[in-house]
Amino acid sequence: QVQLVESGGGLVQPGGSLRLSCVASGSTFRIKAMGWYRQAPGKQRELVAVITRSESTKHADSDSVKGRFTISRDNAKNTVYLQMNSLKPEDTADYYCNAMTYNNYEFWGQGTQVTVSS
């Protein structure tokens, strides 16, 4: 019903910035919220941020996210973004886009890799 494609990952230096994009297609009218999750090697997948169709946002409370990551969306383009600034090596992970529909079905993208290293 919903397909998600992430892009924008790559290798960056500590302190650098990246903007991830996630394009939704299919039954996008059914989406009530989208989010970004990340999974570091050997770690559990964790929530980074969530945004609703009305652009209400919630970011993770951890210091790894606060003040550095910002989620946003362009509903006309069915796209959600994650702006990541002041990147740290501990931000290295696979980043996944998520969409939840009004009937609480979840869809996931294939992930995009972010590596922060000097």
Disulfide bonds with the S-S distance in Angstrom:
Cys22-Cys97 2.05
